[in-house]
Amino acid sequence: MTRKIYKLSPIAPEWDPNWDLAPEQGVVVVRAESPADARVVASEAEPDFLEADAHPGEDDSTREASAFRNEKLYSVTEIPDGSFPQSGPRELLAGTISNPLKTTKIPRG
């Protein structure tokens, strides 16, 4: 299935109090259906408390608290240049996330 490639970049300054809610993960690239889906795909690449044997305060997951889902912290831009294949599953393609499965670094900016 052909999808689009999106780059998620931090846009808030380091002192922004919204970073207290979720850590910055740097720039990431994902294959997704839409800009909104790109935020979901990026947040799904982060480890969840269920994977770390922790216990939630109120919810069944910590994915909703991801900085990628906050429009004040991250922007989403389509990458139309063909740097990454559009065919394939919804997934993280590049970036450094607190997840040992994907650790390809790309430059910020």
Backbone bond lengths (Angstrom), bond angles and torsions (degrees), N, CA, C in turn:
res aa  C-N    CA-C-N  psi(-1)  N-CA   C-N-CA  omega(-1)  CA-C   N-CA-C  phi
1 M - - - 1.446 - - 1.530 109.26 -
2 T 1.315 116.94 136.55 1.453 122.17 179.31 1.520 109.80 -87.47
3 R 1.325 114.84 130.02 1.458 122.07 179.09 1.524 108.29 -127.52
4 K 1.318 116.71 -176.28 1.454 121.14 177.98 1.525 109.26 -107.50
5 I 1.333 114.96 158.92 1.455 121.36 179.56 1.523 107.90 -106.88
6 Y 1.333 116.25 131.98 1.467 121.52 -177.17 1.525 110.33 -128.49
7 K 1.315 114.39 143.57 1.470 121.81 174.49 1.521 107.82 -109.14
8 L 1.320 116.44 126.89 1.465 122.07 176.07 1.518 107.32 -105.61
9 S 1.333 115.98 124.41 1.461 121.96 -175.91 1.521 110.38 -126.36
10 P 1.341 117.08 138.11 1.462 119.40 175.69 1.534 109.64 -66.21
11 I 1.333 116.74 135.48 1.463 120.61 -179.22 1.523 112.92 -120.11
12 A 1.305 117.95 -16.48 1.462 121.11 -178.52 1.530 109.55 -84.27
13 P 1.325 117.84 146.07 1.471 119.71 176.24 1.530 110.76 -66.68
14 E 1.325 115.59 158.90 1.466 120.35 -177.17 1.524 113.02 -57.93
15 W 1.328 117.33 -29.80 1.466 120.82 -176.94 1.530 112.76 -83.45
16 D 1.314 118.42 -4.10 1.466 121.57 -178.88 1.530 110.02 -60.30
17 P 1.335 118.41 126.41 1.469 120.50 -178.34 1.530 114.24 -63.16
18 N 1.330 118.13 -17.17 1.467 119.49 177.18 1.527 111.77 -63.83
19 W 1.343 117.97 -24.02 1.461 120.55 177.20 1.524 111.38 -67.88
20 D 1.333 117.53 -16.28 1.466 119.96 176.27 1.527 111.39 -69.16
21 L 1.321 116.54 -21.01 1.462 121.34 -178.12 1.524 112.69 -83.17
22 A 1.335 116.38 -28.72 1.462 120.77 -177.69 1.524 108.70 -158.92
23 P 1.317 117.99 144.44 1.464 120.13 -177.98 1.523 113.18 -75.06
24 E 1.328 115.48 150.41 1.470 120.45 173.69 1.518 107.78 -74.14
25 Q 1.317 116.22 136.89 1.464 121.36 179.94 1.525 112.04 -110.67
26 G 1.328 117.54 3.28 1.457 119.60 -177.74 1.516 111.42 81.83
27 V 1.322 115.72 -166.50 1.465 122.49 -179.32 1.526 108.92 -83.67
28 V 1.332 116.01 135.32 1.463 120.74 175.69 1.518 109.45 -133.71
29 V 1.322 115.61 156.80 1.464 122.89 176.77 1.522 107.52 -122.89
30 V 1.335 115.87 133.10 1.465 120.69 -179.27 1.528 110.81 -132.55
31 R 1.320 115.08 158.21 1.468 121.91 170.21 1.519 105.36 -103.69
32 A 1.351 116.33 124.66 1.465 119.63 -174.83 1.522 110.68 -153.04
33 E 1.329 115.28 173.77 1.464 122.52 -178.66 1.532 112.75 -79.98
34 S 1.335 116.92 -33.68 1.468 121.80 -173.93 1.527 108.57 -157.31
35 P 1.342 117.75 171.33 1.465 118.97 175.34 1.536 112.48 -58.09
36 A 1.320 116.89 -40.56 1.470 119.73 178.38 1.523 110.58 -64.95
37 D 1.323 117.07 -41.36 1.459 120.92 178.30 1.525 110.39 -66.48
38 A 1.335 118.15 -32.01 1.472 121.31 177.37 1.517 110.40 -60.32
39 R 1.333 117.33 -39.66 1.472 121.14 177.38 1.539 110.59 -63.37
40 V 1.321 116.03 -40.77 1.464 120.90 179.48 1.528 110.20 -66.27
41 V 1.332 117.14 -45.88 1.462 121.05 -179.20 1.531 110.21 -60.30
42 A 1.330 117.14 -44.11 1.470 120.40 179.72 1.526 110.73 -64.08
43 S 1.314 117.05 -42.67 1.475 119.27 -179.40 1.529 111.18 -67.32
44 E 1.317 117.41 -31.62 1.463 120.61 178.05 1.530 111.68 -69.86
45 A 1.328 117.78 -20.51 1.466 121.08 178.38 1.525 112.06 -78.31
46 E 1.333 116.45 -16.55 1.465 120.23 177.43 1.521 109.43 -77.47
47 P 1.328 117.00 148.37 1.462 118.17 176.23 1.528 110.43 -67.10
48 D 1.295 116.26 142.46 1.459 122.75 178.48 1.525 108.08 -101.23
49 F 1.317 116.65 154.40 1.467 118.84 -179.24 1.521 111.51 -58.45
50 L 1.342 117.39 -28.04 1.458 119.79 179.77 1.528 111.03 -63.35
51 E 1.357 115.42 -28.18 1.454 120.44 178.98 1.526 111.22 -82.14
52 A 1.331 117.47 -10.99 1.463 121.36 -176.10 1.535 112.27 -114.29
53 D 1.309 118.20 13.82 1.470 123.40 -179.82 1.526 112.84 55.74
54 A 1.313 117.65 36.45 1.462 122.31 175.89 1.521 108.28 -102.07
55 H 1.318 116.63 173.75 1.451 120.93 -179.36 1.523 109.99 -124.43
56 P 1.322 117.78 134.66 1.459 120.43 -178.66 1.521 112.09 -76.42
57 G 1.333 114.63 158.83 1.458 119.23 175.70 1.514 111.03 -79.75
58 E 1.337 117.47 -39.72 1.456 120.67 -174.73 1.517 114.75 -139.18
59 D 1.329 118.39 -21.22 1.457 120.63 -169.22 1.527 110.64 -120.12
60 D 1.329 115.49 176.04 1.456 120.97 178.01 1.517 112.61 -91.15
61 S 1.341 117.93 -5.12 1.452 121.33 -175.72 1.519 109.99 -154.27
62 T 1.324 115.57 156.56 1.470 120.48 174.36 1.523 111.03 -102.95
63 R 1.314 118.83 2.23 1.460 121.78 -176.89 1.535 112.93 -62.15
64 E 1.328 117.30 -33.01 1.472 120.22 179.57 1.522 111.96 -64.81
65 A 1.331 118.15 -21.81 1.463 122.18 -178.53 1.522 112.34 -88.06
66 S 1.302 118.26 5.41 1.458 121.81 -177.68 1.527 111.63 -62.54
67 A 1.329 116.38 139.42 1.463 121.77 175.87 1.528 110.92 -62.60
68 F 1.330 117.78 -28.60 1.462 120.86 180.00 1.530 112.35 -61.15
69 R 1.312 117.38 -26.55 1.465 121.47 -178.86 1.526 113.01 -85.44
70 N 1.325 117.25 -6.06 1.458 122.05 -177.44 1.531 110.06 -96.61
71 E 1.324 117.09 113.90 1.464 121.77 -177.96 1.527 112.93 -67.17
72 K 1.327 117.19 -16.77 1.471 120.64 177.02 1.527 110.89 -82.01
73 L 1.327 116.97 -18.81 1.463 120.63 -177.87 1.522 113.25 -102.46
74 Y 1.320 117.65 -36.87 1.466 121.90 -175.99 1.516 112.25 -128.57
75 S 1.343 115.24 139.43 1.464 120.79 171.08 1.529 107.89 -100.65
76 V 1.329 116.06 157.61 1.463 122.01 177.29 1.526 107.63 -124.81
77 T 1.337 115.72 124.95 1.462 121.56 -178.46 1.519 108.96 -128.76
78 E 1.328 116.42 133.87 1.459 119.90 176.39 1.528 109.51 -73.81
79 I 1.329 116.22 139.38 1.465 122.31 175.93 1.531 107.20 -107.65
80 P 1.330 117.68 103.22 1.465 120.04 -176.39 1.529 114.72 -93.44
81 D 1.333 119.24 5.87 1.462 120.86 -170.07 1.519 116.22 -83.70
82 G 1.299 119.97 -2.65 1.454 121.53 178.52 1.522 114.52 81.59
83 S 1.325 118.04 17.54 1.469 121.36 178.53 1.523 112.12 -64.54
84 F 1.314 115.92 -27.62 1.461 122.00 -179.01 1.522 108.37 -130.05
85 P 1.334 118.39 147.41 1.466 120.32 178.67 1.525 111.83 -67.56
86 Q 1.336 115.68 135.62 1.464 119.93 178.66 1.519 111.97 -81.56
87 S 1.314 117.15 -19.03 1.461 120.67 177.82 1.515 109.81 -82.18
88 G 1.308 115.05 135.41 1.455 119.08 177.15 1.509 111.60 137.62
89 P 1.318 115.66 -179.57 1.464 120.80 -177.64 1.528 112.08 -73.66
90 R 1.309 116.05 162.33 1.469 121.83 171.30 1.520 106.01 -66.83
91 E 1.339 116.81 119.24 1.456 118.46 -177.95 1.513 112.54 -166.12
92 L 1.333 114.87 165.28 1.450 123.23 172.60 1.522 107.50 -73.49
93 L 1.347 116.66 129.60 1.459 120.76 -179.21 1.522 112.56 -106.25
94 A 1.329 117.57 -33.30 1.465 121.10 -178.82 1.512 109.40 -157.93
95 G 1.316 115.57 154.66 1.451 121.38 178.00 1.513 110.52 131.16
96 T 1.310 115.56 171.93 1.455 121.03 177.90 1.513 107.93 -116.73
97 I 1.317 116.12 111.26 1.464 122.81 -179.96 1.516 107.14 -122.26
98 S 1.312 116.13 150.83 1.462 120.66 177.68 1.521 109.43 -66.07
99 N 1.297 115.57 62.22 1.457 122.53 -178.87 1.527 106.22 -151.60
100 P 1.307 119.19 117.34 1.461 120.69 -175.06 1.527 114.65 -66.85
101 L 1.319 119.46 -9.22 1.458 120.80 -177.26 1.527 113.35 -75.23
102 K 1.344 116.90 -32.34 1.466 121.10 -179.21 1.528 107.95 -130.73
103 T 1.326 117.60 118.02 1.458 119.66 -178.03 1.531 113.02 -138.41
104 T 1.305 119.16 26.90 1.446 121.78 177.95 1.513 109.30 -74.43
105 K 1.332 118.09 120.36 1.460 121.27 -178.76 1.518 110.29 -84.70
106 I 1.328 116.27 140.73 1.455 121.89 172.22 1.520 106.91 -129.33
107 P 1.329 118.32 153.12 1.455 120.22 -177.58 1.516 112.20 -69.14
108 R 1.314 115.79 147.50 1.460 122.06 177.76 1.520 108.52 -82.79
109 G 1.341 115.44 140.22 1.460 118.21 174.73 1.438 116.01 125.68
